Amino acid sequence: MLILLMRMRAVRVKNEESSGPVTDCVEKKVDAAVHFPTAGLDAKPTPRRPLDKLRPRDKEPDEPVPDCWTETWDTVARTCRFDEFGNLSVKVIDDSRPIAHRMVESFMNKFFPSGYPYSVGEGYLTYTKFRAMQHFSSAALSVLSTQSLLFAAGLRPTPAQATAVSWVLKDGMQHIGKLICSNMGARMDSEPKRWRIFADILYDFGTGLEVLSPLFPHLFLEMAGIGNFAKGMAVVAARATRLPIYSSFAKENNLSDLFAKGEAISTLFNVVGMGVGIQLASTVCASMQGKLVVAPLLSIVHIYSVTEEMRAAPVNTLNPQRTAMIVEKFIKTGHVSSPAELRYRESLLFPDRLIKEAGNVKVGRRLREVVRMPSRLSKVKETFPMEKFLLVCGNKWTDMILEHGATGEDALRGWLVAAYATGTDNLEGRASMETLSEAHAKMNLVFPSFIAEVQKRGWHTDQFLDGSGSRFAWRSPTVSGAVASSSG
Protein backbone atom coordinates (compact mmCIF):
# COMPACT_ATOMS: atom_id res chain seq x y z
CA MET A 1 0.00 0.00 0.00
CA LEU A 2 2.73 2.34 0.93
CA ILE A 3 4.56 1.46 -2.24
CA LEU A 4 1.41 2.21 -4.27
CA LEU A 5 1.05 5.66 -2.69
CA MET A 6 4.67 6.55 -3.39
CA ARG A 7 4.26 5.57 -7.07
CA MET A 8 1.14 7.74 -7.38
CA ARG A 9 2.98 10.77 -5.89
CA ALA A 10 5.90 10.30 -8.25
CA VAL A 11 3.54 10.27 -11.25
CA ARG A 12 1.84 13.52 -10.09
CA VAL A 13 5.18 15.35 -9.63
CA LYS A 14 6.25 14.16 -13.06
CA ASN A 15 3.08 15.55 -14.63
CA GLU A 16 3.59 18.95 -12.94
CA GLU A 17 7.16 19.13 -14.17
CA SER A 18 6.15 18.25 -17.67
CA SER A 19 3.38 20.88 -17.73
CA GLY A 20 5.70 23.74 -16.67
CA PRO A 21 7.40 24.34 -20.01
CA VAL A 22 4.08 24.31 -21.82
CA THR A 23 2.69 27.02 -19.59
CA ASP A 24 5.80 29.17 -20.04
CA CYS A 25 5.51 28.83 -23.78
CA VAL A 26 1.90 30.03 -23.80
CA GLU A 27 2.71 32.94 -21.59
CA LYS A 28 5.57 33.96 -23.86
CA LYS A 29 3.31 33.81 -26.90
CA VAL A 30 0.81 36.07 -25.19
CA ASP A 31 3.47 38.61 -24.26
CA ALA A 32 4.76 38.64 -27.82
CA ALA A 33 1.29 39.38 -29.10
CA VAL A 34 1.02 42.47 -26.96
CA HIS A 35 4.02 44.15 -28.57
CA PHE A 36 3.69 42.67 -32.02
CA PRO A 37 -0.06 42.10 -32.78
CA THR A 38 -1.22 39.26 -35.00
CA ALA A 39 -4.38 39.76 -37.00
CA GLY A 40 -7.31 37.40 -36.55
CA LEU A 41 -6.71 36.48 -32.89
CA ASP A 42 -9.71 38.13 -31.24
CA ALA A 43 -9.20 36.38 -27.97
CA LYS A 44 -5.83 38.01 -27.43
CA PRO A 45 -5.37 41.38 -25.69
CA THR A 46 -5.59 44.52 -27.86
CA PRO A 47 -2.08 45.39 -29.02
CA ARG A 48 -0.52 48.90 -28.78
CA ARG A 49 -0.24 50.74 -32.05
CA PRO A 50 2.89 52.74 -33.02
CA LEU A 51 0.93 56.06 -33.13
CA ASP A 52 0.09 55.64 -29.45
CA LYS A 53 3.64 56.58 -28.68
CA LEU A 54 3.06 60.02 -30.29
CA ARG A 55 0.00 60.88 -28.22
CA PRO A 56 0.72 63.61 -25.64
CA ARG A 57 0.87 62.37 -22.15
CA ASP A 58 -0.70 64.16 -19.29
CA LYS A 59 1.28 67.43 -18.86
CA GLU A 60 3.28 67.59 -15.75
CA PRO A 61 3.08 70.77 -13.70
CA ASP A 62 5.38 73.53 -15.07
CA GLU A 63 8.48 74.23 -13.12
CA PRO A 64 8.50 77.70 -11.60
CA VAL A 65 10.19 80.24 -13.92
CA PRO A 66 12.98 82.06 -12.11
CA ASP A 67 12.31 85.81 -11.74
CA CYS A 68 15.95 86.69 -11.10
CA TRP A 69 19.02 86.16 -13.27
CA THR A 70 22.50 87.57 -13.83
CA GLU A 71 23.79 89.03 -17.10
CA THR A 72 27.45 89.65 -17.92
CA TRP A 73 28.50 91.90 -20.76
CA ASP A 74 31.85 93.59 -21.32
CA THR A 75 33.14 92.76 -17.82
CA VAL A 76 29.99 94.17 -16.25
CA ALA A 77 27.73 91.88 -14.22
CA ARG A 78 24.12 92.92 -13.67
CA THR A 79 21.31 91.36 -11.68
CA CYS A 80 17.87 91.43 -13.35
CA ARG A 81 14.71 90.77 -11.37
CA PHE A 82 10.93 91.04 -11.82
CA ASP A 83 9.03 92.42 -8.85
CA GLU A 84 5.50 91.44 -7.85
CA PHE A 85 4.03 94.02 -10.26
CA GLY A 86 5.94 92.66 -13.25
CA ASN A 87 8.43 95.56 -13.45
CA LEU A 88 12.01 94.74 -14.40
CA SER A 89 14.81 96.14 -12.27
CA VAL A 90 18.50 95.99 -13.22
CA LYS A 91 21.33 96.43 -10.72
CA VAL A 92 25.06 96.45 -11.38
CA ILE A 93 26.77 94.01 -9.02
CA ASP A 94 30.26 94.00 -10.51
CA ASP A 95 31.98 96.44 -12.87
CA SER A 96 35.67 95.82 -13.45
CA ARG A 97 36.07 98.36 -16.25
CA PRO A 98 38.42 101.32 -15.85
CA ILE A 99 36.86 104.58 -14.66
CA ALA A 100 37.58 106.27 -18.00
CA HIS A 101 35.72 103.51 -19.85
CA ARG A 102 32.73 103.88 -17.57
CA MET A 103 32.66 107.67 -18.02
CA VAL A 104 32.77 107.35 -21.80
CA GLU A 105 29.90 104.85 -21.82
CA SER A 106 27.83 107.07 -19.52
CA PHE A 107 28.43 110.05 -21.83
CA MET A 108 27.49 108.00 -24.90
CA ASN A 109 24.26 106.81 -23.28
CA LYS A 110 23.18 110.35 -22.39
CA PHE A 111 24.20 112.21 -25.54
CA PHE A 112 24.08 109.65 -28.37
CA PRO A 113 21.09 107.67 -29.70
CA SER A 114 20.57 104.08 -28.61
CA GLY A 115 22.43 101.65 -30.83
CA TYR A 116 24.98 104.23 -32.01
CA PRO A 117 26.68 104.07 -34.52
CA TYR A 118 24.46 101.48 -36.24
CA SER A 119 21.20 103.36 -35.60
CA VAL A 120 22.23 106.61 -37.32
CA GLY A 121 23.25 107.65 -40.79
CA GLU A 122 26.75 108.26 -42.02
CA GLY A 123 28.36 111.51 -40.82
CA TYR A 124 26.48 111.81 -37.54
CA LEU A 125 29.63 112.08 -35.41
CA THR A 126 31.03 114.88 -37.59
CA TYR A 127 27.69 116.64 -37.47
CA THR A 128 27.60 116.36 -33.67
CA LYS A 129 31.13 117.67 -33.17
CA PHE A 130 30.54 120.80 -35.21
CA ARG A 131 27.10 121.27 -33.66
CA ALA A 132 28.70 121.30 -30.22
CA MET A 133 31.28 123.84 -31.39
CA GLN A 134 28.52 125.95 -32.95
CA HIS A 135 26.48 126.13 -29.74
CA PHE A 136 29.56 126.80 -27.65
CA SER A 137 30.64 129.81 -29.72
CA SER A 138 27.07 131.10 -30.09
CA ALA A 139 26.47 131.00 -26.32
CA ALA A 140 29.74 132.78 -25.56
CA LEU A 141 28.93 135.45 -28.14
CA SER A 142 25.43 135.98 -26.74
CA VAL A 143 26.89 136.73 -23.30
CA LEU A 144 29.05 139.47 -24.78
CA SER A 145 26.13 140.95 -26.71
CA THR A 146 23.91 141.00 -23.63
CA GLN A 147 26.63 142.74 -21.64
CA SER A 148 26.98 145.35 -24.38
CA LEU A 149 23.23 145.94 -24.51
CA LEU A 150 23.03 146.51 -20.77
CA PHE A 151 25.99 148.85 -20.92
CA ALA A 152 24.52 150.78 -23.85
CA ALA A 153 21.17 151.11 -22.08
CA GLY A 154 22.93 152.56 -19.02
CA LEU A 155 24.75 155.12 -21.12
CA ARG A 156 21.58 156.60 -22.56
CA PRO A 157 20.78 160.05 -21.15
CA THR A 158 17.11 159.14 -20.71
CA PRO A 159 14.96 158.21 -17.70
CA ALA A 160 14.80 154.60 -16.61
CA GLN A 161 11.15 154.38 -17.67
CA ALA A 162 12.01 155.32 -21.26
CA THR A 163 14.78 152.73 -21.25
CA ALA A 164 12.34 150.05 -20.12
CA VAL A 165 9.94 150.98 -22.93
CA SER A 166 12.78 150.78 -25.44
CA TRP A 167 13.68 147.33 -24.14
CA VAL A 168 10.12 146.13 -24.63
CA LEU A 169 10.04 147.55 -28.16
CA LYS A 170 13.33 145.81 -28.89
CA ASP A 171 11.84 142.45 -27.91
CA GLY A 172 8.75 143.21 -29.98
CA MET A 173 10.91 143.48 -33.10
CA GLN A 174 12.03 139.90 -32.54
CA HIS A 175 8.44 138.67 -32.72
CA ILE A 176 7.91 140.59 -35.96
CA GLY A 177 10.96 138.87 -37.42
CA LYS A 178 9.54 135.49 -36.45
CA LEU A 179 6.23 136.24 -38.19
CA ILE A 180 7.91 137.33 -41.41
CA CYS A 181 10.21 134.31 -41.57
CA SER A 182 7.33 131.88 -41.00
CA ASN A 183 6.09 132.53 -44.56
CA MET A 184 9.18 130.84 -46.01
CA GLY A 185 8.55 127.35 -44.66
CA ALA A 186 8.30 125.67 -48.09
CA ARG A 187 11.68 127.05 -49.12
CA MET A 188 13.19 125.75 -45.89
CA ASP A 189 11.89 122.26 -46.64
CA SER A 190 13.55 122.37 -50.04
CA GLU A 191 16.91 123.76 -48.88
CA PRO A 192 17.23 123.13 -45.13
CA LYS A 193 21.04 123.36 -45.18
CA ARG A 194 21.09 126.72 -46.92
CA TRP A 195 18.50 128.20 -44.59
CA ARG A 196 20.25 126.82 -41.53
CA ILE A 197 23.46 128.62 -42.50
CA PHE A 198 21.47 131.74 -43.38
CA ALA A 199 19.86 131.60 -39.92
CA ASP A 200 23.23 131.63 -38.18
CA ILE A 201 24.49 134.47 -40.36
CA LEU A 202 21.40 136.46 -39.42
CA TYR A 203 21.91 135.61 -35.76
CA ASP A 204 25.54 136.78 -35.82
CA PHE A 205 24.52 139.94 -37.64
CA GLY A 206 22.00 140.76 -34.94
CA THR A 207 24.47 139.89 -32.20
CA GLY A 208 27.09 142.08 -33.85
CA LEU A 209 24.75 145.09 -33.78
CA GLU A 210 24.16 144.49 -30.08
CA VAL A 211 27.91 144.28 -29.39
CA LEU A 212 28.43 147.61 -31.19
CA SER A 213 25.53 149.35 -29.46
CA PRO A 214 27.70 150.95 -26.68
CA LEU A 215 29.49 152.93 -29.38
CA PHE A 216 26.18 154.51 -30.42
CA PRO A 217 24.07 154.85 -27.25
CA HIS A 218 21.79 157.39 -28.89
CA LEU A 219 20.83 154.73 -31.48
CA PHE A 220 20.17 152.06 -28.87
CA LEU A 221 16.57 151.36 -29.91
CA GLU A 222 17.34 151.27 -33.63
CA MET A 223 20.37 149.00 -33.36
CA ALA A 224 18.88 146.71 -30.73
CA GLY A 225 15.56 146.54 -32.61
CA ILE A 226 17.18 145.59 -35.93
CA GLY A 227 19.43 143.13 -34.14
CA ASN A 228 16.51 141.41 -32.45
CA PHE A 229 14.54 141.43 -35.71
CA ALA A 230 17.35 139.50 -37.39
CA LYS A 231 17.68 137.14 -34.43
CA GLY A 232 13.93 136.48 -34.49
CA MET A 233 14.12 135.39 -38.12
CA ALA A 234 17.16 133.27 -37.30
CA VAL A 235 15.35 131.45 -34.49
CA VAL A 236 12.44 130.47 -36.74
CA ALA A 237 14.72 129.33 -39.57
CA ALA A 238 16.92 127.30 -37.23
CA ARG A 239 13.97 125.53 -35.61
CA ALA A 240 12.20 124.88 -38.92
CA THR A 241 15.25 123.25 -40.51
CA ARG A 242 16.10 121.12 -37.48
CA LEU A 243 13.62 118.35 -38.28
CA PRO A 244 14.75 117.69 -41.91
CA ILE A 245 18.35 117.52 -40.75
CA TYR A 246 17.60 115.08 -37.95
CA SER A 247 15.44 113.00 -40.30
CA SER A 248 18.42 112.43 -42.59
CA PHE A 249 20.20 110.59 -39.76
CA ALA A 250 17.18 108.56 -38.54
CA LYS A 251 18.33 105.21 -39.89
CA GLU A 252 15.95 103.14 -37.75
CA ASN A 253 13.00 105.56 -37.49
CA ASN A 254 14.49 106.77 -34.20
CA LEU A 255 13.75 110.44 -34.85
CA SER A 256 12.60 111.19 -31.30
CA ASP A 257 15.74 109.66 -29.82
CA LEU A 258 17.92 111.64 -32.22
CA PHE A 259 16.08 114.85 -31.41
CA ALA A 260 16.33 114.30 -27.65
CA LYS A 261 20.05 113.47 -27.70
CA GLY A 262 20.77 116.36 -30.07
CA GLU A 263 19.06 118.81 -27.77
CA ALA A 264 20.97 117.36 -24.82
CA ILE A 265 24.27 118.08 -26.56
CA SER A 266 23.09 121.60 -27.46
CA THR A 267 22.13 122.31 -23.85
CA LEU A 268 25.44 121.00 -22.51
CA PHE A 269 27.61 123.13 -24.76
CA ASN A 270 25.35 126.16 -24.39
CA VAL A 271 26.01 126.01 -20.65
CA VAL A 272 29.76 125.58 -21.21
CA GLY A 273 29.76 128.44 -23.71
CA MET A 274 27.91 130.72 -21.32
CA GLY A 275 30.47 129.96 -18.63
CA VAL A 276 33.34 130.81 -20.97
CA GLY A 277 31.47 133.94 -22.12
CA ILE A 278 31.04 135.13 -18.54
CA GLN A 279 34.75 134.59 -17.93
CA LEU A 280 35.64 136.52 -21.10
CA ALA A 281 33.24 139.33 -20.22
CA SER A 282 34.97 139.84 -16.88
CA THR A 283 38.52 139.65 -18.23
CA VAL A 284 39.52 140.09 -21.86
CA CYS A 285 36.22 141.59 -23.00
CA ALA A 286 35.74 143.94 -20.06
CA SER A 287 36.66 146.75 -22.43
CA MET A 288 35.13 147.59 -25.77
CA GLN A 289 38.44 146.96 -27.51
CA GLY A 290 38.47 143.39 -26.24
CA LYS A 291 34.94 142.79 -27.52
CA LEU A 292 35.87 144.10 -30.97
CA VAL A 293 38.61 141.45 -31.15
CA VAL A 294 36.95 138.43 -29.53
CA ALA A 295 33.42 138.81 -30.97
CA PRO A 296 34.49 138.52 -34.65
CA LEU A 297 36.62 135.48 -33.84
CA LEU A 298 33.71 133.76 -32.12
CA SER A 299 31.47 134.62 -35.06
CA ILE A 300 33.93 133.09 -37.53
CA VAL A 301 34.10 129.88 -35.48
CA HIS A 302 30.30 129.87 -35.30
CA ILE A 303 29.72 130.20 -39.06
CA TYR A 304 32.47 127.71 -39.90
CA SER A 305 31.03 125.16 -37.48
CA VAL A 306 27.49 125.37 -38.80
CA THR A 307 28.76 125.13 -42.41
CA GLU A 308 30.69 121.92 -41.70
CA GLU A 309 27.76 120.67 -39.65
CA MET A 310 25.44 121.03 -42.64
CA ARG A 311 27.93 119.44 -45.03
CA ALA A 312 27.99 116.33 -42.86
CA ALA A 313 24.20 115.83 -43.05
CA PRO A 314 23.17 113.32 -45.78
CA VAL A 315 19.72 114.75 -46.61
CA ASN A 316 17.86 112.13 -48.69
CA THR A 317 14.90 114.13 -50.02
CA LEU A 318 14.75 115.32 -53.62
CA ASN A 319 14.98 119.04 -54.39
CA PRO A 320 16.04 120.75 -57.65
CA GLN A 321 19.76 120.76 -56.88
CA ARG A 322 20.03 117.17 -55.67
CA THR A 323 17.82 115.87 -58.49
CA ALA A 324 20.00 117.60 -61.09
CA MET A 325 23.17 116.16 -59.52
CA ILE A 326 21.72 112.64 -59.50
CA VAL A 327 20.78 112.89 -63.19
CA GLU A 328 24.16 114.41 -64.06
CA LYS A 329 26.06 111.50 -62.49
CA PHE A 330 23.74 108.97 -64.17
CA ILE A 331 24.16 110.54 -67.62
CA LYS A 332 27.95 110.62 -67.27
CA THR A 333 28.68 107.27 -65.63
CA GLY A 334 25.46 105.25 -65.51
CA HIS A 335 25.61 105.17 -61.71
CA VAL A 336 23.49 106.88 -59.04
CA SER A 337 25.04 108.78 -56.13
CA SER A 338 23.87 108.12 -52.59
CA PRO A 339 22.96 110.93 -50.16
CA ALA A 340 26.25 110.40 -48.31
CA GLU A 341 28.24 110.71 -51.56
CA LEU A 342 26.36 113.82 -52.65
CA ARG A 343 26.49 115.82 -49.39
CA TYR A 344 29.94 117.38 -49.90
CA ARG A 345 29.20 118.30 -53.53
CA GLU A 346 26.10 120.34 -52.77
CA SER A 347 26.31 124.10 -53.10
CA LEU A 348 25.02 125.42 -49.78
CA LEU A 349 24.98 129.12 -50.61
CA PHE A 350 24.00 128.99 -54.31
CA PRO A 351 21.80 125.92 -54.81
CA ASP A 352 19.96 127.36 -57.83
CA ARG A 353 22.90 126.94 -60.20
CA LEU A 354 22.18 125.30 -63.55
CA ILE A 355 23.91 122.02 -64.48
CA LYS A 356 24.42 121.63 -68.22
CA GLU A 357 24.79 117.83 -68.22
CA ALA A 358 21.44 117.59 -66.41
CA GLY A 359 19.61 119.69 -69.01
CA ASN A 360 19.94 123.20 -67.50
CA VAL A 361 16.57 122.68 -65.85
CA LYS A 362 14.98 125.49 -63.86
CA VAL A 363 11.97 124.76 -61.63
CA GLY A 364 9.63 127.28 -60.08
CA ARG A 365 8.48 129.63 -62.80
CA ARG A 366 4.74 130.01 -63.31
CA LEU A 367 3.09 128.47 -66.34
CA ARG A 368 1.70 131.80 -67.49
CA GLU A 369 5.23 133.25 -67.49
CA VAL A 370 6.71 130.41 -69.54
CA VAL A 371 3.98 129.78 -72.15
CA ARG A 372 2.33 132.89 -73.55
CA MET A 373 0.90 131.47 -76.80
CA PRO A 374 -1.94 128.89 -77.03
CA SER A 375 -0.29 127.09 -79.93
CA ARG A 376 2.88 126.46 -77.99
CA LEU A 377 0.94 125.21 -74.99
CA SER A 378 -0.89 122.73 -77.20
CA LYS A 379 2.40 121.40 -78.63
CA VAL A 380 3.86 120.95 -75.16
CA LYS A 381 0.75 119.08 -73.99
CA GLU A 382 0.89 116.79 -77.04
CA THR A 383 4.55 115.98 -76.36
CA PHE A 384 3.92 114.84 -72.76
CA PRO A 385 0.29 113.71 -72.72
CA MET A 386 0.52 111.30 -69.76
CA GLU A 387 3.14 113.10 -67.67
CA LYS A 388 2.76 115.36 -64.66
CA PHE A 389 5.30 117.86 -65.94
CA LEU A 390 5.79 120.22 -68.86
CA LEU A 391 9.14 121.08 -70.42
CA VAL A 392 9.60 124.34 -72.31
CA CYS A 393 13.03 124.86 -73.87
CA GLY A 394 14.53 128.34 -73.97
CA ASN A 395 17.82 129.86 -75.08
CA LYS A 396 19.60 129.55 -71.70
CA TRP A 397 17.66 126.97 -69.75
CA THR A 398 14.74 124.55 -69.84
CA ASP A 399 11.73 125.39 -67.71
CA MET A 400 10.01 122.53 -65.91
CA ILE A 401 6.50 123.18 -64.58
CA LEU A 402 5.09 120.49 -62.32
CA GLU A 403 1.48 119.49 -61.97
CA HIS A 404 -0.25 119.28 -58.59
CA GLY A 405 0.50 115.88 -57.09
CA ALA A 406 3.79 115.42 -58.96
CA THR A 407 6.28 113.32 -56.99
CA GLY A 408 10.02 112.89 -57.04
CA GLU A 409 9.64 110.20 -59.70
CA ASP A 410 7.85 112.68 -61.99
CA ALA A 411 10.61 115.24 -61.49
CA LEU A 412 13.28 112.65 -62.26
CA ARG A 413 11.45 111.69 -65.47
CA GLY A 414 11.36 115.30 -66.59
CA TRP A 415 15.02 115.86 -65.73
CA LEU A 416 16.08 112.82 -67.73
CA VAL A 417 14.14 114.02 -70.77
CA ALA A 418 15.79 117.45 -70.54
CA ALA A 419 19.24 115.88 -70.09
CA TYR A 420 18.84 113.62 -73.14
CA ALA A 421 17.62 116.57 -75.21
CA THR A 422 20.52 118.84 -74.26
CA GLY A 423 22.83 117.58 -77.03
CA THR A 424 21.13 119.50 -79.82
CA ASP A 425 22.15 123.04 -80.60
CA ASN A 426 18.76 124.37 -81.55
CA LEU A 427 15.89 123.67 -79.19
CA GLU A 428 13.39 126.08 -80.65
CA GLY A 429 10.17 125.52 -82.61
CA ARG A 430 9.40 122.24 -84.35
CA ALA A 431 12.89 120.78 -83.82
CA SER A 432 12.47 121.27 -80.12
CA MET A 433 9.30 119.20 -79.99
CA GLU A 434 10.85 116.41 -82.07
CA THR A 435 13.95 116.35 -79.91
CA LEU A 436 11.91 116.22 -76.73
CA SER A 437 9.79 113.38 -78.14
CA GLU A 438 12.90 111.33 -78.91
CA ALA A 439 14.35 112.10 -75.48
CA HIS A 440 11.06 111.10 -73.86
CA ALA A 441 11.11 107.74 -75.62
CA LYS A 442 14.70 107.15 -74.52
CA MET A 443 13.81 108.05 -70.95
CA ASN A 444 11.00 105.48 -70.88
CA LEU A 445 13.50 102.76 -71.79
CA VAL A 446 15.97 103.44 -68.98
CA PHE A 447 13.66 104.77 -66.29
CA PRO A 448 12.59 101.46 -64.62
CA SER A 449 16.18 100.46 -63.84
CA PHE A 450 17.13 104.06 -63.03
CA ILE A 451 14.37 104.64 -60.47
CA ALA A 452 15.06 101.25 -58.87
CA GLU A 453 18.68 102.22 -58.35
CA VAL A 454 17.70 105.64 -57.00
CA GLN A 455 15.46 104.08 -54.38
CA LYS A 456 18.03 101.42 -53.57
CA ARG A 457 20.59 104.14 -52.83
CA GLY A 458 18.33 105.59 -50.15
CA TRP A 459 16.55 108.48 -51.87
CA HIS A 460 12.94 109.29 -51.02
CA THR A 461 11.04 109.59 -54.30
CA ASP A 462 7.52 109.93 -52.91
CA GLN A 463 7.71 113.72 -52.98
CA PHE A 464 9.59 116.56 -54.66
CA LEU A 465 10.47 119.66 -52.64
CA ASP A 466 10.80 122.45 -55.16
CA GLY A 467 10.27 125.17 -52.54
CA SER A 468 8.54 127.57 -54.91
CA GLY A 469 4.96 126.39 -54.39
CA SER A 470 4.25 126.98 -58.09
CA ARG A 471 2.24 124.07 -59.56
CA PHE A 472 -0.55 123.81 -62.12
CA ALA A 473 -3.67 121.70 -62.62
CA TRP A 474 -5.55 121.21 -65.90
CA ARG A 475 -9.19 122.22 -65.97
CA SER A 476 -11.98 121.86 -68.47
CA PRO A 477 -12.33 124.93 -70.73
CA THR A 478 -14.80 127.45 -69.37
CA VAL A 479 -16.62 130.37 -70.88
CA SER A 480 -13.74 132.65 -69.97
CA GLY A 481 -11.36 130.44 -71.89
CA ALA A 482 -9.20 129.32 -68.94
CA VAL A 483 -7.26 126.19 -69.72
CA ALA A 484 -5.02 125.71 -66.69
CA SER A 485 -4.98 126.79 -63.10
CA SER A 486 -1.57 127.82 -61.76
CA SER A 487 -0.73 128.40 -58.11
CA GLY A 488 2.19 130.29 -56.67
Residue, then its C-alpha position, 0 to 999 in steps of 0.5 A: m500500500l505504501i509502495l502504491l502511494m509513493r508511485m502515485r505521488a511520483v507520477r503527479v510530480k512528473n506531470e507537474e514538471s512536464s506541464g511547466p514548459v508548456t505554460d511558459c511557452v503560452e505565456k511567452k506567446v501572449d506577451a509577444a502578441v502584446h508588442f507585435p499584434t497578430a491579426g485574426l486572434d480576437a481572444k488576445p489582448t488589444p495590441r498597442r499601435p505605433l501612433d500611441k507613442l506620439r499621443p501627448r501624455d498628461k502634462e506635468p506641472d510647469e516648473p516655476v520660472p525664475d524671476c531673477w538672473t545675472e547678465t554679464w557683458d563687457t566685464v559688467a555683471r548685472t542682476c535682473r529681477f521682476d518684482e510682484f508688479g511685473n516691473l524689471s529692475v536691473k542692478v550692477i553688481d560687478d563692474s571691473r572696467p576702468i573709470a575712463h571707460r565707464m565715463v565714456e559709456s555714460f556720456m554716450n548713453k546720455f548724448f548719443p542715440s541708442g544703438y549708435p553708430y548702427s542706428v544713425g546715418e553716415g556723418y552723424l559724429t562729424y555733425t555732432k562735433f561741429r554742432a557742439m562747437q557751434h552752440f559753444s561759440s554762439a552761447a559765448l557770443s550771446v553773453l558778450s552781446t547781452q553785456s553790451l546791450l546793458f551797458a549801452a542802455g545805461l549810457r543813454p541820457t534818458p529816464a529809466q522808464a524810457t529805457a524800459v519801454s525801449w527794451v520792450l520795443k526791442d523784444g517786440m521786433q524779434h516777434i515781428g521777425k519770427l512772423i515774417c520768416s514763418n512765410m518761407g517754410a516751403r523754401m526751408d523744406s527744399e533747402p534746409k542746409r542753406w537756410r540753416i546757414f542763413a539763420d546763423i548768419l542772421y543771428d551773428f549779424g543781430t548779435g554784432l549790432e548788439v555788441l556795437s551798441p555801446l558805441f552809439p548809445h543814442l541809437f540804442l533802440e534802432m540797433a537793438g531793434i534791428g538786431n533782435f529782428a534778425k535774431g527772431m528770423a534766425v530762431v524760426a529758420a533754425r527751428a524749422t530746418r532742425l527736423p529735416i536735418y535730424s530726419s536724414f540721420a534717422k536710420e531706424n526711425n528713431l527720430s525722437d531719440l535723435f532729437a532728444k540726444g541732439e538737444a541734450i548736446s546743445t544744452l550742454f555746450n550752451v552752458v559751457g559756452m555761457g560759462v566761458g562767455i562770462q569769464l571773457a566778459s569779466t577779463v579780456c572783454a571787459s573793455m570795448q576793444g576786447k569785444l571788438v577782437v573776440a566777438p568777430l573770432l567767435s562769429i567766424v568759429h560759429i559760421y564755420s562750425v554750422t557750415e561743416e555741420m550742414r555738409a555732414a548731413p546726408v539729406n535724402t529728399l529730392n529738391p532741384q539741386r540734388t535731383a540735377m546732380i543725381v541725373e548728371k552723375f547717371i548721364k555721365t557714368g550710368h551710376v546713381s550717387s547716394p545721399a552720403e556721396l552727394r552731401y559734400r558736392e552740394s552748393l550750400l549758398f548757391p543751390d539754384r545753379l544750372i547744371k548743363e549735363a542735367g539739361n539746365v533745368k529750372v523749376g519754379r516759374r509760373l506756367r503763365e510766365v513760360v507759355r504765352m501762346p496757345s499754340r505752344l501750350s498745345k504742342v507741349k501738352e501733345t509731347f507729354p500727354m501722360e506726364k505730370f510735368l511740362l518742359v519748355c526749352g529756352n535759349k539759356w535753360t529749360d523750364m520745368i513746370l510740375e502738376h499738382g501731385a507730382t512726386g520725385e519720380d515725376a521730377l526725375r522723369g522730366w530731368l532725364v528728358a531734358a538731359y537727353a535733349t541737351g545735345t542738340d544746338n537748336l531747341e526752338g520751334r518744331a525741332s524742339m518738340e521732335t527732340l523732346s519726343e525722342a528724349h522722352a522715348k529714350m527716358n522710358l526705356v531706362f527709367p525702370s532700372f534708373i528709379a530702382e537704383v535711385q530708391k536702392r541708394g536711399w533716396h525718397t522719391d515719394q515727394f519733390l520739394d521744389g520750394s517755390g509752391s508753383r504748380f498747375a492743374w488742368r481744368s476743363p475749358t470754361v466760358s472765360g477760356a481758362v485752360a489751366s490753373s496755376s498756383g504760386 
